Amino acid sequence: MGAFIGEIIALSMMALALGMDAFSVALGMGLLRLRLRQMFYIGLTIGLFHILMPLAGMAVGACCRASSEVSRHTRAGRCCYGLAGK
């Protein structure tokens, strides 16, 4: 039961963070004088990023988890460093 509560709390926190991000984008778009078509394309682009980035993060995390010769923090650091292109 405790693990279930932890999952619900984690999911709620992620939903809140994504909702706040979407609200900030909508607020910024509302402050500018944009055409409806521009708002649609901006919203579509941001929506795609909200879908693709978590999926990419899960894929990178799965790849990092597959190599078990070093600690978890070292693997995560290497993955982030690799994503940065350094």
Secondary structure, DSSP 8 states (H G I E B T S, - for coil): -HHHHHHHHHHHHHHHHHHHHHHHHHHHHHHS---HHHHHHHHHHHHHHHHHHHHHHHHHHHHHHH--SS-HHHHHHHHHHHHTT-
